[in-house]
Amino acid sequence: LKENFDYILIDTPPVLAVSDSIYISRLVDGIVYVIAQNEAKRNLINDSIKTLKSTNANIIGIMFTQVDFKTSDLLEYTYGYGYSYKPDKTE
């Protein structure tokens, strides 16, 4: 498949539920860890990441799903960049 596609996404069961994810993590170039907001327990997330790291899995990112922006603490944080120009008073 690598010869025909730039990216190949494989959806696997939860890391701690069955061993499929661990086995597949050894075969892929990288993992995007998906977390459902307000459903995943913090200790299970930490245990899953530790398990993946112990198998030398390449975790390249994390994606949050089911985010409720109306009640989310994520609204308290922002990210951005800016640019401004302040002309010299002599111009």
PyMOL Python script that loads the backbone (N, CA, C, O; Angstrom):
from pymol import cmd

cmd.read_pdbstr("""\
ATOM      1  N   LEU A   1       0.810  -1.208   0.000  1.00  0.00           N
ATOM      2  CA  LEU A   1       0.000   0.000   0.000  1.00  0.00           C
ATOM      3  C   LEU A   1       0.846   1.262   0.000  1.00  0.00           C
ATOM      4  O   LEU A   1       0.434   2.284  -0.549  1.00  0.00           O
ATOM      5  N   LYS A   2       2.037   1.203   0.615  1.00  0.00           N
ATOM      6  CA  LYS A   2       2.900   2.389   0.689  1.00  0.00           C
ATOM      7  C   LYS A   2       3.301   2.897  -0.687  1.00  0.00           C
ATOM      8  O   LYS A   2       3.567   4.087  -0.862  1.00  0.00           O
ATOM      9  N   GLU A   3       3.344   2.005  -1.655  1.00  0.00           N
ATOM     10  CA  GLU A   3       3.719   2.414  -3.006  1.00  0.00           C
ATOM     11  C   GLU A   3       2.634   3.238  -3.682  1.00  0.00           C
ATOM     12  O   GLU A   3       2.926   4.020  -4.587  1.00  0.00           O
ATOM     13  N   ASN A   4       1.389   3.074  -3.257  1.00  0.00           N
ATOM     14  CA  ASN A   4       0.261   3.726  -3.918  1.00  0.00           C
ATOM     15  C   ASN A   4      -0.341   4.895  -3.143  1.00  0.00           C
ATOM     16  O   ASN A   4      -1.084   5.692  -3.717  1.00  0.00           O
ATOM     17  N   PHE A   5      -0.037   5.010  -1.862  1.00  0.00           N
ATOM     18  CA  PHE A   5      -0.676   6.028  -1.031  1.00  0.00           C
ATOM     19  C   PHE A   5       0.351   6.771  -0.189  1.00  0.00           C
ATOM     20  O   PHE A   5       1.357   6.202   0.236  1.00  0.00           O
ATOM     21  N   ASP A   6       0.079   8.059   0.045  1.00  0.00           N
ATOM     22  CA  ASP A   6       0.944   8.856   0.920  1.00  0.00           C
ATOM     23  C   ASP A   6       0.718   8.507   2.386  1.00  0.00           C
ATOM     24  O   ASP A   6       1.665   8.419   3.168  1.00  0.00           O
ATOM     25  N   TYR A   7      -0.545   8.308   2.750  1.00  0.00           N
ATOM     26  CA  TYR A   7      -0.891   8.007   4.135  1.00  0.00           C
ATOM     27  C   TYR A   7      -1.859   6.841   4.166  1.00  0.00           C
ATOM     28  O   TYR A   7      -2.752   6.737   3.326  1.00  0.00           O
ATOM     29  N   ILE A   8      -1.676   5.977   5.131  1.00  0.00           N
ATOM     30  CA  ILE A   8      -2.572   4.843   5.351  1.00  0.00           C
ATOM     31  C   ILE A   8      -2.985   4.895   6.813  1.00  0.00           C
ATOM     32  O   ILE A   8      -2.132   4.842   7.699  1.00  0.00           O
ATOM     33  N   LEU A   9      -4.272   4.996   7.074  1.00  0.00           N
ATOM     34  CA  LEU A   9      -4.781   5.051   8.441  1.00  0.00           C
ATOM     35  C   LEU A   9      -5.384   3.707   8.808  1.00  0.00           C
ATOM     36  O   LEU A   9      -6.157   3.131   8.042  1.00  0.00           O
ATOM     37  N   ILE A  10      -5.026   3.216   9.978  1.00  0.00           N
ATOM     38  CA  ILE A  10      -5.544   1.941  10.469  1.00  0.00           C
ATOM     39  C   ILE A  10      -6.205   2.200  11.809  1.00  0.00           C
ATOM     40  O   ILE A  10      -5.556   2.663  12.747  1.00  0.00           O
ATOM     41  N   ASP A  11      -7.484   1.904  11.903  1.00  0.00           N
ATOM     42  CA  ASP A  11      -8.220   2.068  13.158  1.00  0.00           C
ATOM     43  C   ASP A  11      -8.103   0.763  13.939  1.00  0.00           C
ATOM     44  O   ASP A  11      -8.402  -0.310  13.415  1.00  0.00           O
ATOM     45  N   THR A  12      -7.671   0.860  15.183  1.00  0.00           N
ATOM     46  CA  THR A  12      -7.501  -0.336  16.003  1.00  0.00           C
ATOM     47  C   THR A  12      -8.354  -0.244  17.264  1.00  0.00           C
ATOM     48  O   THR A  12      -8.828   0.836  17.618  1.00  0.00           O
ATOM     49  N   PRO A  13      -8.549  -1.364  17.935  1.00  0.00           N
ATOM     50  CA  PRO A  13      -9.269  -1.329  19.216  1.00  0.00           C
ATOM     51  C   PRO A  13      -8.453  -0.560  20.256  1.00  0.00           C
ATOM     52  O   PRO A  13      -7.270  -0.297  20.041  1.00  0.00           O
ATOM     53  N   PRO A  14      -9.074  -0.201  21.377  1.00  0.00           N
ATOM     54  CA  PRO A  14      -8.339   0.473  22.448  1.00  0.00           C
ATOM     55  C   PRO A  14      -7.105  -0.336  22.871  1.00  0.00           C
ATOM     56  O   PRO A  14      -7.123  -1.567  22.877  1.00  0.00           O
ATOM     57  N   VAL A  15      -6.057   0.372  23.216  1.00  0.00           N
ATOM     58  CA  VAL A  15      -4.761  -0.254  23.515  1.00  0.00           C
ATOM     59  C   VAL A  15      -4.865  -1.282  24.631  1.00  0.00           C
ATOM     60  O   VAL A  15      -4.309  -2.374  24.510  1.00  0.00           O
ATOM     61  N   LEU A  16      -5.554  -0.964  25.700  1.00  0.00           N
ATOM     62  CA  LEU A  16      -5.598  -1.872  26.851  1.00  0.00           C
ATOM     63  C   LEU A  16      -6.667  -2.953  26.724  1.00  0.00           C
ATOM     64  O   LEU A  16      -6.693  -3.880  27.534  1.00  0.00           O
ATOM     65  N   ALA A  17      -7.549  -2.859  25.727  1.00  0.00           N
ATOM     66  CA  ALA A  17      -8.636  -3.821  25.598  1.00  0.00           C
ATOM     67  C   ALA A  17      -8.159  -5.166  25.049  1.00  0.00           C
ATOM     68  O   ALA A  17      -8.483  -6.221  25.595  1.00  0.00           O
ATOM     69  N   VAL A  18      -7.399  -5.114  23.984  1.00  0.00           N
ATOM     70  CA  VAL A  18      -6.875  -6.331  23.358  1.00  0.00           C
ATOM     71  C   VAL A  18      -5.463  -6.052  22.862  1.00  0.00           C
ATOM     72  O   VAL A  18      -5.037  -4.897  22.822  1.00  0.00           O
ATOM     73  N   SER A  19      -4.743  -7.084  22.489  1.00  0.00           N
ATOM     74  CA  SER A  19      -3.346  -6.900  22.092  1.00  0.00           C
ATOM     75  C   SER A  19      -3.168  -6.459  20.639  1.00  0.00           C
ATOM     76  O   SER A  19      -2.037  -6.207  20.223  1.00  0.00           O
ATOM     77  N   ASP A  20      -4.239  -6.358  19.857  1.00  0.00           N
ATOM     78  CA  ASP A  20      -4.138  -5.997  18.440  1.00  0.00           C
ATOM     79  C   ASP A  20      -3.375  -4.693  18.236  1.00  0.00           C
ATOM     80  O   ASP A  20      -2.501  -4.610  17.373  1.00  0.00           O
ATOM     81  N   SER A  21      -3.703  -3.683  19.023  1.00  0.00           N
ATOM     82  CA  SER A  21      -3.084  -2.363  18.865  1.00  0.00           C
ATOM     83  C   SER A  21      -1.581  -2.405  19.096  1.00  0.00           C
ATOM     84  O   SER A  21      -0.819  -1.745  18.390  1.00  0.00           O
ATOM     85  N   ILE A  22      -1.162  -3.177  20.080  1.00  0.00           N
ATOM     86  CA  ILE A  22       0.264  -3.287  20.384  1.00  0.00           C
ATOM     87  C   ILE A  22       0.985  -3.963  19.226  1.00  0.00           C
ATOM     88  O   ILE A  22       2.047  -3.506  18.803  1.00  0.00           O
ATOM     89  N   TYR A  23       0.418  -5.040  18.717  1.00  0.00           N
ATOM     90  CA  TYR A  23       1.033  -5.740  17.586  1.00  0.00           C
ATOM     91  C   TYR A  23       1.123  -4.828  16.368  1.00  0.00           C
ATOM     92  O   TYR A  23       2.165  -4.753  15.716  1.00  0.00           O
ATOM     93  N   ILE A  24       0.029  -4.137  16.065  1.00  0.00           N
ATOM     94  CA  ILE A  24      -0.001  -3.253  14.888  1.00  0.00           C
ATOM     95  C   ILE A  24       0.954  -2.074  15.075  1.00  0.00           C
ATOM     96  O   ILE A  24       1.526  -1.588  14.099  1.00  0.00           O
ATOM     97  N   SER A  25       1.134  -1.608  16.310  1.00  0.00           N
ATOM     98  CA  SER A  25       2.031  -0.469  16.553  1.00  0.00           C
ATOM     99  C   SER A  25       3.461  -0.772  16.131  1.00  0.00           C
ATOM    100  O   SER A  25       4.228   0.144  15.836  1.00  0.00           O
ATOM    101  N   ARG A  26       3.820  -2.039  16.101  1.00  0.00           N
ATOM    102  CA  ARG A  26       5.175  -2.441  15.685  1.00  0.00           C
ATOM    103  C   ARG A  26       5.331  -2.443  14.172  1.00  0.00           C
ATOM    104  O   ARG A  26       6.452  -2.492  13.665  1.00  0.00           O
ATOM    105  N   LEU A  27       4.219  -2.389  13.447  1.00  0.00           N
ATOM    106  CA  LEU A  27       4.245  -2.493  11.986  1.00  0.00           C
ATOM    107  C   LEU A  27       4.065  -1.163  11.272  1.00  0.00           C
ATOM    108  O   LEU A  27       4.316  -1.067  10.071  1.00  0.00           O
ATOM    109  N   VAL A  28       3.637  -0.145  11.991  1.00  0.00           N
ATOM    110  CA  VAL A  28       3.312   1.138  11.360  1.00  0.00           C
ATOM    111  C   VAL A  28       4.418   2.165  11.610  1.00  0.00           C
ATOM    112  O   VAL A  28       5.264   1.993  12.487  1.00  0.00           O
ATOM    113  N   ASP A  29       4.385   3.236  10.815  1.00  0.00           N
ATOM    114  CA  ASP A  29       5.386   4.301  10.959  1.00  0.00           C
ATOM    115  C   ASP A  29       5.112   5.194  12.156  1.00  0.00           C
ATOM    116  O   ASP A  29       6.049   5.725  12.753  1.00  0.00           O
ATOM    117  N   GLY A  30       3.849   5.372  12.520  1.00  0.00           N
ATOM    118  CA  GLY A  30       3.513   6.251  13.631  1.00  0.00           C
ATOM    119  C   GLY A  30       2.090   6.041  14.096  1.00  0.00           C
ATOM    120  O   GLY A  30       1.260   5.462  13.394  1.00  0.00           O
ATOM    121  N   ILE A  31       1.828   6.524  15.293  1.00  0.00           N
ATOM    122  CA  ILE A  31       0.515   6.375  15.917  1.00  0.00           C
ATOM    123  C   ILE A  31      -0.044   7.745  16.263  1.00  0.00           C
ATOM    124  O   ILE A  31       0.658   8.596  16.811  1.00  0.00           O
ATOM    125  N   VAL A  32      -1.312   7.948  15.939  1.00  0.00           N
ATOM    126  CA  VAL A  32      -2.059   9.102  16.429  1.00  0.00           C
ATOM    127  C   VAL A  32      -3.013   8.543  17.480  1.00  0.00           C
ATOM    128  O   VAL A  32      -3.924   7.779  17.161  1.00  0.00           O
ATOM    129  N   TYR A  33      -2.798   8.926  18.719  1.00  0.00           N
ATOM    130  CA  TYR A  33      -3.585   8.416  19.837  1.00  0.00           C
ATOM    131  C   TYR A  33      -4.874   9.229  19.931  1.00  0.00           C
ATOM    132  O   TYR A  33      -4.830  10.452  20.063  1.00  0.00           O
ATOM    133  N   VAL A  34      -6.023   8.551  19.862  1.00  0.00           N
ATOM    134  CA  VAL A  34      -7.334   9.212  19.848  1.00  0.00           C
ATOM    135  C   VAL A  34      -7.969   9.090  21.224  1.00  0.00           C
ATOM    136  O   VAL A  34      -8.059   8.000  21.789  1.00  0.00           O
ATOM    137  N   ILE A  35      -8.414  10.243  21.760  1.00  0.00           N
ATOM    138  CA  ILE A  35      -9.008  10.295  23.095  1.00  0.00           C
ATOM    139  C   ILE A  35     -10.372  10.964  23.009  1.00  0.00           C
ATOM    140  O   ILE A  35     -10.488  12.071  22.483  1.00  0.00           O
ATOM    141  N   ALA A  36     -11.407  10.300  23.524  1.00  0.00           N
ATOM    142  CA  ALA A  36     -12.747  10.877  23.577  1.00  0.00           C
ATOM    143  C   ALA A  36     -12.864  11.720  24.849  1.00  0.00           C
ATOM    144  O   ALA A  36     -12.693  11.219  25.961  1.00  0.00           O
ATOM    145  N   GLN A  37     -13.156  13.002  24.663  1.00  0.00           N
ATOM    146  CA  GLN A  37     -13.257  13.901  25.810  1.00  0.00           C
ATOM    147  C   GLN A  37     -14.392  13.447  26.727  1.00  0.00           C
ATOM    148  O   GLN A  37     -15.440  13.008  26.255  1.00  0.00           O
ATOM    149  N   ASN A  38     -14.180  13.553  28.021  1.00  0.00           N
ATOM    150  CA  ASN A  38     -15.153  13.219  29.056  1.00  0.00           C
ATOM    151  C   ASN A  38     -15.551  11.748  29.065  1.00  0.00           C
ATOM    152  O   ASN A  38     -16.496  11.382  29.764  1.00  0.00           O
ATOM    153  N   GLU A  39     -14.866  10.896  28.314  1.00  0.00           N
ATOM    154  CA  GLU A  39     -15.141   9.465  28.361  1.00  0.00           C
ATOM    155  C   GLU A  39     -13.920   8.689  28.794  1.00  0.00           C
ATOM    156  O   GLU A  39     -14.031   7.744  29.574  1.00  0.00           O
ATOM    157  N   ALA A  40     -12.764   9.070  28.304  1.00  0.00           N
ATOM    158  CA  ALA A  40     -11.535   8.361  28.629  1.00  0.00           C
ATOM    159  C   ALA A  40     -11.057   8.779  30.018  1.00  0.00           C
ATOM    160  O   ALA A  40     -11.014   9.965  30.347  1.00  0.00           O
ATOM    161  N   LYS A  41     -10.706   7.801  30.807  1.00  0.00           N
ATOM    162  CA  LYS A  41     -10.187   8.075  32.147  1.00  0.00           C
ATOM    163  C   LYS A  41      -8.700   8.373  32.071  1.00  0.00           C
ATOM    164  O   LYS A  41      -7.963   7.715  31.336  1.00  0.00           O
ATOM    165  N   ARG A  42      -8.265   9.362  32.829  1.00  0.00           N
ATOM    166  CA  ARG A  42      -6.871   9.814  32.793  1.00  0.00           C
ATOM    167  C   ARG A  42      -5.886   8.669  33.081  1.00  0.00           C
ATOM    168  O   ARG A  42      -4.870   8.542  32.396  1.00  0.00           O
ATOM    169  N   ASN A  43      -6.179   7.847  34.080  1.00  0.00           N
ATOM    170  CA  ASN A  43      -5.246   6.761  34.407  1.00  0.00           C
ATOM    171  C   ASN A  43      -5.162   5.738  33.267  1.00  0.00           C
ATOM    172  O   ASN A  43      -4.091   5.176  33.035  1.00  0.00           O
ATOM    173  N   LEU A  44      -6.255   5.486  32.557  1.00  0.00           N
ATOM    174  CA  LEU A  44      -6.222   4.557  31.430  1.00  0.00           C
ATOM    175  C   LEU A  44      -5.456   5.155  30.250  1.00  0.00           C
ATOM    176  O   LEU A  44      -4.759   4.438  29.533  1.00  0.00           O
ATOM    177  N   ILE A  45      -5.585   6.454  30.052  1.00  0.00           N
ATOM    178  CA  ILE A  45      -4.818   7.135  29.001  1.00  0.00           C
ATOM    179  C   ILE A  45      -3.327   7.006  29.304  1.00  0.00           C
ATOM    180  O   ILE A  45      -2.538   6.636  28.435  1.00  0.00           O
ATOM    181  N   ASN A  46      -2.953   7.312  30.540  1.00  0.00           N
ATOM    182  CA  ASN A  46      -1.537   7.218  30.944  1.00  0.00           C
ATOM    183  C   ASN A  46      -1.006   5.790  30.800  1.00  0.00           C
ATOM    184  O   ASN A  46       0.104   5.583  30.309  1.00  0.00           O
ATOM    185  N   ASP A  47      -1.801   4.807  31.228  1.00  0.00           N
ATOM    186  CA  ASP A  47      -1.380   3.410  31.114  1.00  0.00           C
ATOM    187  C   ASP A  47      -1.228   2.993  29.652  1.00  0.00           C
ATOM    188  O   ASP A  47      -0.296   2.269  29.303  1.00  0.00           O
ATOM    189  N   SER A  48      -2.133   3.446  28.812  1.00  0.00           N
ATOM    190  CA  SER A  48      -2.058   3.116  27.381  1.00  0.00           C
ATOM    191  C   SER A  48      -0.804   3.697  26.747  1.00  0.00           C
ATOM    192  O   SER A  48      -0.112   3.022  25.984  1.00  0.00           O
ATOM    193  N   ILE A  49      -0.521   4.939  27.063  1.00  0.00           N
ATOM    194  CA  ILE A  49       0.672   5.586  26.499  1.00  0.00           C
ATOM    195  C   ILE A  49       1.940   4.904  27.008  1.00  0.00           C
ATOM    196  O   ILE A  49       2.883   4.702  26.243  1.00  0.00           O
ATOM    197  N   LYS A  50       1.968   4.549  28.294  1.00  0.00           N
ATOM    198  CA  LYS A  50       3.128   3.822  28.834  1.00  0.00           C
ATOM    199  C   LYS A  50       3.303   2.479  28.127  1.00  0.00           C
ATOM    200  O   LYS A  50       4.424   2.074  27.819  1.00  0.00           O
ATOM    201  N   THR A  51       2.194   1.794  27.873  1.00  0.00           N
ATOM    202  CA  THR A  51       2.250   0.500  27.187  1.00  0.00           C
ATOM    203  C   THR A  51       2.804   0.672  25.777  1.00  0.00           C
ATOM    204  O   THR A  51       3.658  -0.101  25.342  1.00  0.00           O
ATOM    205  N   LEU A  52       2.316   1.685  25.063  1.00  0.00           N
ATOM    206  CA  LEU A  52       2.810   1.930  23.709  1.00  0.00           C
ATOM    207  C   LEU A  52       4.297   2.278  23.724  1.00  0.00           C
ATOM    208  O   LEU A  52       5.066   1.777  22.903  1.00  0.00           O
ATOM    209  N   LYS A  53       4.697   3.139  24.661  1.00  0.00           N
ATOM    210  CA  LYS A  53       6.106   3.526  24.742  1.00  0.00           C
ATOM    211  C   LYS A  53       6.999   2.339  25.089  1.00  0.00           C
ATOM    212  O   LYS A  53       8.135   2.259  24.623  1.00  0.00           O
ATOM    213  N   SER A  54       6.494   1.425  25.898  1.00  0.00           N
ATOM    214  CA  SER A  54       7.295   0.260  26.280  1.00  0.00           C
ATOM    215  C   SER A  54       7.563  -0.666  25.095  1.00  0.00           C
ATOM    216  O   SER A  54       8.491  -1.475  25.133  1.00  0.00           O
ATOM    217  N   THR A  55       6.760  -0.550  24.054  1.00  0.00           N
ATOM    218  CA  THR A  55       6.972  -1.354  22.850  1.00  0.00           C
ATOM    219  C   THR A  55       7.671  -0.539  21.759  1.00  0.00           C
ATOM    220  O   THR A  55       7.733  -0.955  20.602  1.00  0.00           O
ATOM    221  N   ASN A  56       8.199   0.631  22.148  1.00  0.00           N
ATOM    222  CA  ASN A  56       8.886   1.540  21.219  1.00  0.00           C
ATOM    223  C   ASN A  56       7.993   2.050  20.095  1.00  0.00           C
ATOM    224  O   ASN A  56       8.464   2.311  18.988  1.00  0.00           O
ATOM    225  N   ALA A  57       6.715   2.189  20.384  1.00  0.00           N
ATOM    226  CA  ALA A  57       5.785   2.747  19.402  1.00  0.00           C
ATOM    227  C   ALA A  57       6.124   4.217  19.171  1.00  0.00           C
ATOM    228  O   ALA A  57       6.514   4.926  20.099  1.00  0.00           O
ATOM    229  N   ASN A  58       5.975   4.661  17.944  1.00  0.00           N
ATOM    230  CA  ASN A  58       6.251   6.052  17.580  1.00  0.00           C
ATOM    231  C   ASN A  58       4.944   6.847  17.650  1.00  0.00           C
ATOM    232  O   ASN A  58       4.181   6.882  16.685  1.00  0.00           O
ATOM    233  N   ILE A  59       4.693   7.480  18.786  1.00  0.00           N
ATOM    234  CA  ILE A  59       3.476   8.288  18.957  1.00  0.00           C
ATOM    235  C   ILE A  59       3.751   9.655  18.338  1.00  0.00           C
ATOM    236  O   ILE A  59       4.573  10.419  18.843  1.00  0.00           O
ATOM    237  N   ILE A  60       3.060   9.953  17.248  1.00  0.00           N
ATOM    238  CA  ILE A  60       3.319  11.201  16.527  1.00  0.00           C
ATOM    239  C   ILE A  60       2.299  12.284  16.829  1.00  0.00           C
ATOM    240  O   ILE A  60       2.473  13.430  16.413  1.00  0.00           O
ATOM    241  N   GLY A  61       1.224  11.938  17.555  1.00  0.00           N
ATOM    242  CA  GLY A  61       0.241  12.951  17.884  1.00  0.00           C
ATOM    243  C   GLY A  61      -0.908  12.388  18.689  1.00  0.00           C
ATOM    244  O   GLY A  61      -1.040  11.179  18.881  1.00  0.00           O
ATOM    245  N   ILE A  62      -1.737  13.313  19.156  1.00  0.00           N
ATOM    246  CA  ILE A  62      -2.938  12.963  19.909  1.00  0.00           C
ATOM    247  C   ILE A  62      -4.094  13.740  19.309  1.00  0.00           C
ATOM    248  O   ILE A  62      -3.949  14.912  18.962  1.00  0.00           O
ATOM    249  N   MET A  63      -5.251  13.083  19.185  1.00  0.00           N
ATOM    250  CA  MET A  63      -6.445  13.740  18.649  1.00  0.00           C
ATOM    251  C   MET A  63      -7.582  13.575  19.660  1.00  0.00           C
ATOM    252  O   MET A  63      -7.848  12.475  20.143  1.00  0.00           O
ATOM    253  N   PHE A  64      -8.238  14.680  19.964  1.00  0.00           N
ATOM    254  CA  PHE A  64      -9.405  14.645  20.842  1.00  0.00           C
ATOM    255  C   PHE A  64     -10.658  14.571  19.992  1.00  0.00           C
ATOM    256  O   PHE A  64     -10.787  15.278  18.993  1.00  0.00           O
ATOM    257  N   THR A  65     -11.592  13.696  20.401  1.00  0.00           N
ATOM    258  CA  THR A  65     -12.874  13.589  19.714  1.00  0.00           C
ATOM    259  C   THR A  65     -13.988  13.910  20.696  1.00  0.00           C
ATOM    260  O   THR A  65     -13.775  13.955  21.908  1.00  0.00           O
ATOM    261  N   GLN A  66     -15.159  14.127  20.162  1.00  0.00           N
ATOM    262  CA  GLN A  66     -16.361  14.390  20.956  1.00  0.00           C
ATOM    263  C   GLN A  66     -16.170  15.576  21.890  1.00  0.00           C
ATOM    264  O   GLN A  66     -16.636  15.559  23.029  1.00  0.00           O
ATOM    265  N   VAL A  67     -15.485  16.604  21.405  1.00  0.00           N
ATOM    266  CA  VAL A  67     -15.222  17.794  22.210  1.00  0.00           C
ATOM    267  C   VAL A  67     -16.452  18.680  22.206  1.00  0.00           C
ATOM    268  O   VAL A  67     -16.957  19.049  21.146  1.00  0.00           O
ATOM    269  N   ASP A  68     -16.930  19.019  23.388  1.00  0.00           N
ATOM    270  CA  ASP A  68     -18.066  19.925  23.539  1.00  0.00           C
ATOM    271  C   ASP A  68     -17.501  21.300  23.887  1.00  0.00           C
ATOM    272  O   ASP A  68     -17.132  21.556  25.033  1.00  0.00           O
ATOM    273  N   PHE A  69     -17.437  22.170  22.902  1.00  0.00           N
ATOM    274  CA  PHE A  69     -16.821  23.474  23.116  1.00  0.00           C
ATOM    275  C   PHE A  69     -17.661  24.384  24.011  1.00  0.00           C
ATOM    276  O   PHE A  69     -17.147  25.376  24.529  1.00  0.00           O
ATOM    277  N   LYS A  70     -18.911  24.072  24.198  1.00  0.00           N
ATOM    278  CA  LYS A  70     -19.753  24.894  25.070  1.00  0.00           C
ATOM    279  C   LYS A  70     -19.392  24.703  26.535  1.00  0.00           C
ATOM    280  O   LYS A  70     -19.490  25.638  27.331  1.00  0.00           O
ATOM    281  N   THR A  71     -18.975  23.489  26.893  1.00  0.00           N
ATOM    282  CA  THR A  71     -18.667  23.215  28.298  1.00  0.00           C
ATOM    283  C   THR A  71     -17.200  22.883  28.516  1.00  0.00           C
ATOM    284  O   THR A  71     -16.796  22.561  29.633  1.00  0.00           O
ATOM    285  N   SER A  72     -16.412  22.959  27.477  1.00  0.00           N
ATOM    286  CA  SER A  72     -15.023  22.522  27.564  1.00  0.00           C
ATOM    287  C   SER A  72     -14.119  23.552  28.206  1.00  0.00           C
ATOM    288  O   SER A  72     -14.283  24.756  28.011  1.00  0.00           O
ATOM    289  N   ASP A  73     -13.155  23.056  28.980  1.00  0.00           N
ATOM    290  CA  ASP A  73     -12.104  23.911  29.525  1.00  0.00           C
ATOM    291  C   ASP A  73     -11.155  24.358  28.427  1.00  0.00           C
ATOM    292  O   ASP A  73     -10.345  25.260  28.638  1.00  0.00           O
ATOM    293  N   LEU A  74     -11.245  23.737  27.256  1.00  0.00           N
ATOM    294  CA  LEU A  74     -10.354  24.099  26.158  1.00  0.00           C
ATOM    295  C   LEU A  74     -10.556  25.543  25.720  1.00  0.00           C
ATOM    296  O   LEU A  74      -9.660  26.142  25.127  1.00  0.00           O
ATOM    297  N   LEU A  75     -11.728  26.107  26.008  1.00  0.00           N
ATOM    298  CA  LEU A  75     -11.986  27.490  25.613  1.00  0.00           C
ATOM    299  C   LEU A  75     -11.136  28.483  26.390  1.00  0.00           C
ATOM    300  O   LEU A  75     -10.969  29.624  25.960  1.00  0.00           O
ATOM    301  N   GLU A  76     -10.599  28.063  27.524  1.00  0.00           N
ATOM    302  CA  GLU A  76      -9.776  28.949  28.325  1.00  0.00           C
ATOM    303  C   GLU A  76      -8.392  29.141  27.726  1.00  0.00           C
ATOM    304  O   GLU A  76      -7.671  30.066  28.099  1.00  0.00           O
ATOM    305  N   TYR A  77      -8.024  28.271  26.804  1.00  0.00           N
ATOM    306  CA  TYR A  77      -6.695  28.324  26.216  1.00  0.00           C
ATOM    307  C   TYR A  77      -6.807  28.640  24.734  1.00  0.00           C
ATOM    308  O   TYR A  77      -7.697  28.143  24.044  1.00  0.00           O
ATOM    309  N   THR A  78      -5.909  29.457  24.265  1.00  0.00           N
ATOM    310  CA  THR A  78      -5.898  29.768  22.840  1.00  0.00           C
ATOM    311  C   THR A  78      -4.488  29.645  22.307  1.00  0.00           C
ATOM    312  O   THR A  78      -3.510  29.721  23.051  1.00  0.00           O
ATOM    313  N   TYR A  79      -4.409  29.457  21.030  1.00  0.00           N
ATOM    314  CA  TYR A  79      -3.110  29.389  20.371  1.00  0.00           C
ATOM    315  C   TYR A  79      -3.203  30.248  19.130  1.00  0.00           C
ATOM    316  O   TYR A  79      -4.225  30.254  18.444  1.00  0.00           O
ATOM    317  N   GLY A  80      -2.170  30.951  18.849  1.00  0.00           N
ATOM    318  CA  GLY A  80      -2.196  31.756  17.637  1.00  0.00           C
ATOM    319  C   GLY A  80      -0.874  32.457  17.435  1.00  0.00           C
ATOM    320  O   GLY A  80       0.057  32.342  18.232  1.00  0.00           O
ATOM    321  N   TYR A  81      -0.831  33.163  16.375  1.00  0.00           N
ATOM    322  CA  TYR A  81       0.349  33.954  16.105  1.00  0.00           C
ATOM    323  C   TYR A  81      -0.127  35.247  15.466  1.00  0.00           C
ATOM    324  O   TYR A  81      -1.240  35.322  14.946  1.00  0.00           O
ATOM    325  N   GLY A  82       0.693  36.226  15.508  1.00  0.00           N
ATOM    326  CA  GLY A  82       0.272  37.509  14.965  1.00  0.00           C
ATOM    327  C   GLY A  82       1.441  38.271  14.381  1.00  0.00           C
ATOM    328  O   GLY A  82       2.605  37.899  14.528  1.00  0.00           O
ATOM    329  N   TYR A  83       1.090  39.324  13.729  1.00  0.00           N
ATOM    330  CA  TYR A  83       2.072  40.173  13.091  1.00  0.00           C
ATOM    331  C   TYR A  83       1.503  41.577  13.115  1.00  0.00           C
ATOM    332  O   TYR A  83       0.322  41.775  12.830  1.00  0.00           O
ATOM    333  N   SER A  84       2.309  42.523  13.443  1.00  0.00           N
ATOM    334  CA  SER A  84       1.831  43.907  13.422  1.00  0.00           C
ATOM    335  C   SER A  84       2.957  44.810  12.950  1.00  0.00           C
ATOM    336  O   SER A  84       4.138  44.471  13.018  1.00  0.00           O
ATOM    337  N   TYR A  85       2.551  45.944  12.482  1.00  0.00           N
ATOM    338  CA  TYR A  85       3.507  46.925  11.993  1.00  0.00           C
ATOM    339  C   TYR A  85       3.161  48.242  12.646  1.00  0.00           C
ATOM    340  O   TYR A  85       2.016  48.692  12.595  1.00  0.00           O
ATOM    341  N   LYS A  86       4.150  48.854  13.257  1.00  0.00           N
ATOM    342  CA  LYS A  86       3.933  50.144  13.904  1.00  0.00           C
ATOM    343  C   LYS A  86       4.861  51.133  13.208  1.00  0.00           C
ATOM    344  O   LYS A  86       6.074  51.117  13.420  1.00  0.00           O
ATOM    345  N   PRO A  87       4.280  51.990  12.380  1.00  0.00           N
ATOM    346  CA  PRO A  87       5.129  52.911  11.618  1.00  0.00           C
ATOM    347  C   PRO A  87       5.832  53.912  12.538  1.00  0.00           C
ATOM    348  O   PRO A  87       5.324  54.294  13.592  1.00  0.00           O
ATOM    349  N   ASP A  88       6.995  54.310  12.102  1.00  0.00           N
ATOM    350  CA  ASP A  88       7.751  55.345  12.810  1.00  0.00           C
ATOM    351  C   ASP A  88       6.965  56.643  12.718  1.00  0.00           C
ATOM    352  O   ASP A  88       6.358  56.916  11.682  1.00  0.00           O
ATOM    353  N   LYS A  89       6.959  57.451  13.772  1.00  0.00           N
ATOM    354  CA  LYS A  89       6.186  58.695  13.776  1.00  0.00           C
ATOM    355  C   LYS A  89       6.666  59.682  12.702  1.00  0.00           C
ATOM    356  O   LYS A  89       5.938  60.602  12.328  1.00  0.00           O
ATOM    357  N   THR A  90       7.864  59.487  12.223  1.00  0.00           N
ATOM    358  CA  THR A  90       8.389  60.426  11.198  1.00  0.00           C
ATOM    359  C   THR A  90       7.864  60.079   9.808  1.00  0.00           C
ATOM    360  O   THR A  90       8.041  60.871   8.883  1.00  0.00           O
ATOM    361  N   GLU A  91       7.228  58.931   9.629  1.00  0.00           N
ATOM    362  CA  GLU A  91       6.722  58.536   8.299  1.00  0.00           C
ATOM    363  C   GLU A  91       5.470  59.264   7.947  1.00  0.00           C
ATOM    364  O   GLU A  91       4.914  59.053   6.869  1.00  0.00           O
TER     365      GLU A  91
END
""", "prot")
cmd.dss("prot")
cmd.show_as("cartoon", "prot")
cmd.util.cbc("prot")
cmd.orient("prot")
